[in-house]
Amino acid sequence: MKSSLELSTNERLALRRLANERGLSLDEAAAAALRDWLISNGYLELEHELAADAETAGNA
């Protein structure tokens, strides 16, 4: 899905700093920032890396 956003000058500069820091394009940086925000605010759940039938070590 392709979206467009109207960003303020400060928001564009912050996005450019994030992109440069992470070595990403502006689109990739915007997607990463949005994904991080969605996860940290509970709107997007992390995918679990363990399969349901994977063995685990230790006791609960």
Secondary structure, DSSP 8 states (H G I E B T S, - for coil): --------HHHHHHHHHHHHHHT--HHHHHHHHHHHHHHHTTSS----SS-TT----S--
